[in-house]
Amino acid sequence: MKREYYWERAETTAHKYILPGVLEALDKFKVPKDAYILDAGCGGGYISYSLWNNGYENVYGFDASSSAIELV
């Protein structure tokens, strides 16, 4: 089986600087916790999971890579 997603875990080193920026933007624009959030190209779903873990109730993600989704 060909693997098109090359990380072993859902979290990558990029998330250390991406997630704080996403959370800051959501706070800056006063996005309510019950807003619908779509994480297009979510990879292994780390950002989606982190948003849900931070109280956002309606977070959805999708990715074209089936091997990325399998990491979740």
PDB file as gemmi writes it, atoms N, CA and C in Angstrom:
CRYST1    1.000    1.000    1.000  90.00  90.00  90.00 P 1                      
ATOM      1  N   MET A   1       0.837  -1.179   0.000  1.00  0.00           N  
ATOM      2  CA  MET A   1       0.000   0.000   0.000  1.00  0.00           C  
ATOM      3  C   MET A   1       0.886   1.247   0.000  1.00  0.00           C  
ATOM      4  N   LYS A   2       0.607   2.148  -0.896  1.00  0.00           N  
ATOM      5  CA  LYS A   2       1.354   3.404  -0.979  1.00  0.00           C  
ATOM      6  C   LYS A   2       0.888   4.344   0.132  1.00  0.00           C  
ATOM      7  N   ARG A   3       1.844   4.913   0.848  1.00  0.00           N  
ATOM      8  CA  ARG A   3       1.534   5.883   1.901  1.00  0.00           C  
ATOM      9  C   ARG A   3       1.734   7.286   1.364  1.00  0.00           C  
ATOM     10  N   GLU A   4       0.678   8.074   1.378  1.00  0.00           N  
ATOM     11  CA  GLU A   4       0.806   9.429   0.878  1.00  0.00           C  
ATOM     12  C   GLU A   4       0.948  10.459   1.987  1.00  0.00           C  
ATOM     13  N   TYR A   5       0.878  10.031   3.236  1.00  0.00           N  
ATOM     14  CA  TYR A   5       1.061  10.916   4.390  1.00  0.00           C  
ATOM     15  C   TYR A   5       2.280  10.393   5.124  1.00  0.00           C  
ATOM     16  N   TYR A   6       3.259  11.236   5.346  1.00  0.00           N  
ATOM     17  CA  TYR A   6       4.566  10.748   5.758  1.00  0.00           C  
ATOM     18  C   TYR A   6       4.902  10.909   7.230  1.00  0.00           C  
ATOM     19  N   TRP A   7       3.957  11.329   8.048  1.00  0.00           N  
ATOM     20  CA  TRP A   7       4.224  11.469   9.474  1.00  0.00           C  
ATOM     21  C   TRP A   7       3.702  10.253  10.214  1.00  0.00           C  
ATOM     22  N   GLU A   8       4.340   9.956  11.317  1.00  0.00           N  
ATOM     23  CA  GLU A   8       3.927   8.799  12.119  1.00  0.00           C  
ATOM     24  C   GLU A   8       2.834   9.153  13.122  1.00  0.00           C  
ATOM     25  N   ARG A   9       2.737  10.447  13.470  1.00  0.00           N  
ATOM     26  CA  ARG A   9       1.740  10.891  14.447  1.00  0.00           C  
ATOM     27  C   ARG A   9       0.910  12.023  13.853  1.00  0.00           C  
ATOM     28  N   ALA A  10      -0.248  12.264  14.455  1.00  0.00           N  
ATOM     29  CA  ALA A  10      -1.103  13.356  13.987  1.00  0.00           C  
ATOM     30  C   ALA A  10      -0.441  14.709  14.238  1.00  0.00           C  
ATOM     31  N   GLU A  11       0.276  14.849  15.354  1.00  0.00           N  
ATOM     32  CA  GLU A  11       0.944  16.110  15.671  1.00  0.00           C  
ATOM     33  C   GLU A  11       2.306  16.165  14.979  1.00  0.00           C  
ATOM     34  N   THR A  12       2.598  17.283  14.333  1.00  0.00           N  
ATOM     35  CA  THR A  12       3.906  17.494  13.720  1.00  0.00           C  
ATOM     36  C   THR A  12       4.550  18.721  14.368  1.00  0.00           C  
ATOM     37  N   THR A  13       5.798  18.976  14.087  1.00  0.00           N  
ATOM     38  CA  THR A  13       6.474  20.136  14.669  1.00  0.00           C  
ATOM     39  C   THR A  13       5.828  21.445  14.218  1.00  0.00           C  
ATOM     40  N   ALA A  14       5.210  21.468  13.059  1.00  0.00           N  
ATOM     41  CA  ALA A  14       4.547  22.686  12.568  1.00  0.00           C  
ATOM     42  C   ALA A  14       3.395  23.114  13.466  1.00  0.00           C  
ATOM     43  N   HIS A  15       2.774  22.163  14.137  1.00  0.00           N  
ATOM     44  CA  HIS A  15       1.630  22.500  14.986  1.00  0.00           C  
ATOM     45  C   HIS A  15       2.016  23.370  16.177  1.00  0.00           C  
ATOM     46  N   LYS A  16       3.277  23.349  16.568  1.00  0.00           N  
ATOM     47  CA  LYS A  16       3.719  24.167  17.708  1.00  0.00           C  
ATOM     48  C   LYS A  16       3.583  25.654  17.423  1.00  0.00           C  
ATOM     49  N   TYR A  17       3.657  26.054  16.150  1.00  0.00           N  
ATOM     50  CA  TYR A  17       3.470  27.464  15.834  1.00  0.00           C  
ATOM     51  C   TYR A  17       2.156  27.742  15.107  1.00  0.00           C  
ATOM     52  N   ILE A  18       1.536  26.738  14.521  1.00  0.00           N  
ATOM     53  CA  ILE A  18       0.263  26.948  13.830  1.00  0.00           C  
ATOM     54  C   ILE A  18      -0.889  27.070  14.825  1.00  0.00           C  
ATOM     55  N   LEU A  19      -0.975  26.144  15.767  1.00  0.00           N  
ATOM     56  CA  LEU A  19      -2.097  26.122  16.697  1.00  0.00           C  
ATOM     57  C   LEU A  19      -2.230  27.415  17.500  1.00  0.00           C  
ATOM     58  N   PRO A  20      -1.159  27.957  18.090  1.00  0.00           N  
ATOM     59  CA  PRO A  20      -1.323  29.218  18.827  1.00  0.00           C  
ATOM     60  C   PRO A  20      -1.874  30.347  17.947  1.00  0.00           C  
ATOM     61  N   GLY A  21      -1.456  30.415  16.694  1.00  0.00           N  
ATOM     62  CA  GLY A  21      -1.969  31.439  15.783  1.00  0.00           C  
ATOM     63  C   GLY A  21      -3.445  31.254  15.477  1.00  0.00           C  
ATOM     64  N   VAL A  22      -3.863  30.011  15.300  1.00  0.00           N  
ATOM     65  CA  VAL A  22      -5.272  29.717  15.037  1.00  0.00           C  
ATOM     66  C   VAL A  22      -6.114  30.104  16.259  1.00  0.00           C  
ATOM     67  N   LEU A  23      -5.675  29.702  17.436  1.00  0.00           N  
ATOM     68  CA  LEU A  23      -6.411  30.038  18.662  1.00  0.00           C  
ATOM     69  C   LEU A  23      -6.465  31.552  18.874  1.00  0.00           C  
ATOM     70  N   GLU A  24      -5.374  32.247  18.582  1.00  0.00           N  
ATOM     71  CA  GLU A  24      -5.338  33.704  18.714  1.00  0.00           C  
ATOM     72  C   GLU A  24      -6.327  34.364  17.752  1.00  0.00           C  
ATOM     73  N   ALA A  25      -6.388  33.882  16.516  1.00  0.00           N  
ATOM     74  CA  ALA A  25      -7.320  34.445  15.528  1.00  0.00           C  
ATOM     75  C   ALA A  25      -8.774  34.197  15.934  1.00  0.00           C  
ATOM     76  N   LEU A  26      -9.068  33.007  16.425  1.00  0.00           N  
ATOM     77  CA  LEU A  26     -10.426  32.709  16.865  1.00  0.00           C  
ATOM     78  C   LEU A  26     -10.833  33.618  18.009  1.00  0.00           C  
ATOM     79  N   ASP A  27      -9.905  33.872  18.911  1.00  0.00           N  
ATOM     80  CA  ASP A  27     -10.164  34.762  20.047  1.00  0.00           C  
ATOM     81  C   ASP A  27     -10.304  36.210  19.577  1.00  0.00           C  
ATOM     82  N   LYS A  28      -9.407  36.652  18.719  1.00  0.00           N  
ATOM     83  CA  LYS A  28      -9.414  38.033  18.217  1.00  0.00           C  
ATOM     84  C   LYS A  28     -10.734  38.371  17.528  1.00  0.00           C  
ATOM     85  N   PHE A  29     -11.239  37.426  16.735  1.00  0.00           N  
ATOM     86  CA  PHE A  29     -12.483  37.662  16.010  1.00  0.00           C  
ATOM     87  C   PHE A  29     -13.713  37.181  16.776  1.00  0.00           C  
ATOM     88  N   LYS A  30     -13.503  36.850  18.050  1.00  0.00           N  
ATOM     89  CA  LYS A  30     -14.599  36.461  18.954  1.00  0.00           C  
ATOM     90  C   LYS A  30     -15.489  35.372  18.362  1.00  0.00           C  
ATOM     91  N   VAL A  31     -14.855  34.351  17.825  1.00  0.00           N  
ATOM     92  CA  VAL A  31     -15.586  33.215  17.264  1.00  0.00           C  
ATOM     93  C   VAL A  31     -16.199  32.439  18.428  1.00  0.00           C  
ATOM     94  N   PRO A  32     -17.517  32.297  18.431  1.00  0.00           N  
ATOM     95  CA  PRO A  32     -18.154  31.596  19.558  1.00  0.00           C  
ATOM     96  C   PRO A  32     -17.802  30.106  19.578  1.00  0.00           C  
ATOM     97  N   LYS A  33     -17.845  29.535  20.761  1.00  0.00           N  
ATOM     98  CA  LYS A  33     -17.486  28.117  20.934  1.00  0.00           C  
ATOM     99  C   LYS A  33     -18.426  27.178  20.190  1.00  0.00           C  
ATOM    100  N   ASP A  34     -19.630  27.653  19.840  1.00  0.00           N  
ATOM    101  CA  ASP A  34     -20.561  26.785  19.114  1.00  0.00           C  
ATOM    102  C   ASP A  34     -20.554  27.050  17.595  1.00  0.00           C  
ATOM    103  N   ALA A  35     -19.591  27.835  17.112  1.00  0.00           N  
ATOM    104  CA  ALA A  35     -19.465  28.074  15.670  1.00  0.00           C  
ATOM    105  C   ALA A  35     -19.062  26.789  14.963  1.00  0.00           C  
ATOM    106  N   TYR A  36     -19.423  26.691  13.700  1.00  0.00           N  
ATOM    107  CA  TYR A  36     -19.004  25.548  12.890  1.00  0.00           C  
ATOM    108  C   TYR A  36     -17.647  25.868  12.275  1.00  0.00           C  
ATOM    109  N   ILE A  37     -16.680  24.995  12.518  1.00  0.00           N  
ATOM    110  CA  ILE A  37     -15.320  25.190  12.033  1.00  0.00           C  
ATOM    111  C   ILE A  37     -14.960  24.016  11.134  1.00  0.00           C  
ATOM    112  N   LEU A  38     -14.489  24.309   9.927  1.00  0.00           N  
ATOM    113  CA  LEU A  38     -14.069  23.284   8.982  1.00  0.00           C  
ATOM    114  C   LEU A  38     -12.563  23.352   8.806  1.00  0.00           C  
ATOM    115  N   ASP A  39     -11.892  22.262   9.096  1.00  0.00           N  
ATOM    116  CA  ASP A  39     -10.442  22.154   8.925  1.00  0.00           C  
ATOM    117  C   ASP A  39     -10.192  21.383   7.630  1.00  0.00           C  
ATOM    118  N   ALA A  40     -10.114  22.120   6.527  1.00  0.00           N  
ATOM    119  CA  ALA A  40      -9.903  21.502   5.216  1.00  0.00           C  
ATOM    120  C   ALA A  40      -8.440  21.119   5.073  1.00  0.00           C  
ATOM    121  N   GLY A  41      -8.184  19.861   4.766  1.00  0.00           N  
ATOM    122  CA  GLY A  41      -6.808  19.369   4.682  1.00  0.00           C  
ATOM    123  C   GLY A  41      -6.243  19.153   6.069  1.00  0.00           C  
ATOM    124  N   CYS A  42      -7.016  18.504   6.921  1.00  0.00           N  
ATOM    125  CA  CYS A  42      -6.675  18.383   8.343  1.00  0.00           C  
ATOM    126  C   CYS A  42      -5.538  17.406   8.639  1.00  0.00           C  
ATOM    127  N   GLY A  43      -5.073  16.668   7.630  1.00  0.00           N  
ATOM    128  CA  GLY A  43      -3.998  15.706   7.902  1.00  0.00           C  
ATOM    129  C   GLY A  43      -4.455  14.682   8.914  1.00  0.00           C  
ATOM    130  N   GLY A  44      -3.696  14.542   9.979  1.00  0.00           N  
ATOM    131  CA  GLY A  44      -4.047  13.593  11.037  1.00  0.00           C  
ATOM    132  C   GLY A  44      -5.062  14.131  12.028  1.00  0.00           C  
ATOM    133  N   GLY A  45      -5.518  15.369  11.848  1.00  0.00           N  
ATOM    134  CA  GLY A  45      -6.578  15.916  12.686  1.00  0.00           C  
ATOM    135  C   GLY A  45      -6.129  16.588  13.970  1.00  0.00           C  
ATOM    136  N   TYR A  46      -4.850  16.870  14.111  1.00  0.00           N  
ATOM    137  CA  TYR A  46      -4.349  17.438  15.364  1.00  0.00           C  
ATOM    138  C   TYR A  46      -4.967  18.803  15.668  1.00  0.00           C  
ATOM    139  N   ILE A  47      -5.049  19.694  14.688  1.00  0.00           N  
ATOM    140  CA  ILE A  47      -5.620  21.020  14.922  1.00  0.00           C  
ATOM    141  C   ILE A  47      -7.109  20.887  15.247  1.00  0.00           C  
ATOM    142  N   SER A  48      -7.822  20.056  14.503  1.00  0.00           N  
ATOM    143  CA  SER A  48      -9.248  19.850  14.776  1.00  0.00           C  
ATOM    144  C   SER A  48      -9.460  19.344  16.189  1.00  0.00           C  
ATOM    145  N   TYR A  49      -8.698  18.351  16.574  1.00  0.00           N  
ATOM    146  CA  TYR A  49      -8.813  17.797  17.922  1.00  0.00           C  
ATOM    147  C   TYR A  49      -8.478  18.850  18.977  1.00  0.00           C  
ATOM    148  N   SER A  50      -7.441  19.637  18.723  1.00  0.00           N  
ATOM    149  CA  SER A  50      -7.032  20.661  19.682  1.00  0.00           C  
ATOM    150  C   SER A  50      -8.106  21.733  19.837  1.00  0.00           C  
ATOM    151  N   LEU A  51      -8.747  22.107  18.744  1.00  0.00           N  
ATOM    152  CA  LEU A  51      -9.837  23.083  18.836  1.00  0.00           C  
ATOM    153  C   LEU A  51     -10.984  22.521  19.661  1.00  0.00           C  
ATOM    154  N   TRP A  52     -11.338  21.279  19.401  1.00  0.00           N  
ATOM    155  CA  TRP A  52     -12.393  20.623  20.181  1.00  0.00           C  
ATOM    156  C   TRP A  52     -11.988  20.557  21.653  1.00  0.00           C  
ATOM    157  N   ASN A  53     -10.741  20.246  21.902  1.00  0.00           N  
ATOM    158  CA  ASN A  53     -10.231  20.156  23.272  1.00  0.00           C  
ATOM    159  C   ASN A  53     -10.229  21.522  23.967  1.00  0.00           C  
ATOM    160  N   ASN A  54     -10.215  22.604  23.179  1.00  0.00           N  
ATOM    161  CA  ASN A  54     -10.277  23.961  23.715  1.00  0.00           C  
ATOM    162  C   ASN A  54     -11.709  24.487  23.806  1.00  0.00           C  
ATOM    163  N   GLY A  55     -12.670  23.599  23.645  1.00  0.00           N  
ATOM    164  CA  GLY A  55     -14.065  23.967  23.875  1.00  0.00           C  
ATOM    165  C   GLY A  55     -14.897  24.280  22.654  1.00  0.00           C  
ATOM    166  N   TYR A  56     -14.303  24.228  21.460  1.00  0.00           N  
ATOM    167  CA  TYR A  56     -15.096  24.451  20.249  1.00  0.00           C  
ATOM    168  C   TYR A  56     -15.898  23.186  19.965  1.00  0.00           C  
ATOM    169  N   GLU A  57     -17.207  23.349  19.858  1.00  0.00           N  
ATOM    170  CA  GLU A  57     -18.117  22.205  19.857  1.00  0.00           C  
ATOM    171  C   GLU A  57     -18.349  21.569  18.487  1.00  0.00           C  
ATOM    172  N   ASN A  58     -18.219  22.331  17.423  1.00  0.00           N  
ATOM    173  CA  ASN A  58     -18.585  21.857  16.084  1.00  0.00           C  
ATOM    174  C   ASN A  58     -17.390  21.957  15.140  1.00  0.00           C  
ATOM    175  N   VAL A  59     -16.425  21.113  15.351  1.00  0.00           N  
ATOM    176  CA  VAL A  59     -15.206  21.129  14.539  1.00  0.00           C  
ATOM    177  C   VAL A  59     -15.214  19.906  13.624  1.00  0.00           C  
ATOM    178  N   TYR A  60     -15.037  20.160  12.338  1.00  0.00           N  
ATOM    179  CA  TYR A  60     -15.028  19.085  11.352  1.00  0.00           C  
ATOM    180  C   TYR A  60     -13.776  19.199  10.493  1.00  0.00           C  
ATOM    181  N   GLY A  61     -13.208  18.081  10.149  1.00  0.00           N  
ATOM    182  CA  GLY A  61     -12.020  18.087   9.317  1.00  0.00           C  
ATOM    183  C   GLY A  61     -12.105  17.016   8.248  1.00  0.00           C  
ATOM    184  N   PHE A  62     -11.424  17.278   7.128  1.00  0.00           N  
ATOM    185  CA  PHE A  62     -11.324  16.260   6.086  1.00  0.00           C  
ATOM    186  C   PHE A  62      -9.965  16.371   5.427  1.00  0.00           C  
ATOM    187  N   ASP A  63      -9.532  15.272   4.859  1.00  0.00           N  
ATOM    188  CA  ASP A  63      -8.255  15.229   4.170  1.00  0.00           C  
ATOM    189  C   ASP A  63      -8.361  14.226   3.033  1.00  0.00           C  
ATOM    190  N   ALA A  64      -7.673  14.498   1.944  1.00  0.00           N  
ATOM    191  CA  ALA A  64      -7.676  13.592   0.788  1.00  0.00           C  
ATOM    192  C   ALA A  64      -6.850  12.337   1.059  1.00  0.00           C  
ATOM    193  N   SER A  65      -5.986  12.386   2.061  1.00  0.00           N  
ATOM    194  CA  SER A  65      -5.107  11.270   2.364  1.00  0.00           C  
ATOM    195  C   SER A  65      -5.763  10.296   3.342  1.00  0.00           C  
ATOM    196  N   SER A  66      -6.050   9.102   2.868  1.00  0.00           N  
ATOM    197  CA  SER A  66      -6.664   8.107   3.746  1.00  0.00           C  
ATOM    198  C   SER A  66      -5.689   7.648   4.838  1.00  0.00           C  
ATOM    199  N   SER A  67      -4.386   7.661   4.542  1.00  0.00           N  
ATOM    200  CA  SER A  67      -3.436   7.248   5.585  1.00  0.00           C  
ATOM    201  C   SER A  67      -3.308   8.299   6.680  1.00  0.00           C  
ATOM    202  N   ALA A  68      -3.569   9.563   6.367  1.00  0.00           N  
ATOM    203  CA  ALA A  68      -3.580  10.602   7.406  1.00  0.00           C  
ATOM    204  C   ALA A  68      -4.758  10.405   8.327  1.00  0.00           C  
ATOM    205  N   ILE A  69      -5.923  10.129   7.751  1.00  0.00           N  
ATOM    206  CA  ILE A  69      -7.132   9.917   8.544  1.00  0.00           C  
ATOM    207  C   ILE A  69      -6.965   8.699   9.449  1.00  0.00           C  
ATOM    208  N   GLU A  70      -6.240   7.697   9.011  1.00  0.00           N  
ATOM    209  CA  GLU A  70      -6.023   6.500   9.816  1.00  0.00           C  
ATOM    210  C   GLU A  70      -5.232   6.789  11.091  1.00  0.00           C  
ATOM    211  N   LEU A  71      -4.498   7.906  11.131  1.00  0.00           N  
ATOM    212  CA  LEU A  71      -3.742   8.264  12.337  1.00  0.00           C  
ATOM    213  C   LEU A  71      -4.650   8.661  13.497  1.00  0.00           C  
ATOM    214  N   VAL A  72      -5.838   9.098  13.182  1.00  0.00           N  
ATOM    215  CA  VAL A  72      -6.756   9.594  14.211  1.00  0.00           C  
ATOM    216  C   VAL A  72      -7.278   8.451  15.042  1.00  0.00           C  
TER     217      VAL A  72                                                      
END                                                                             
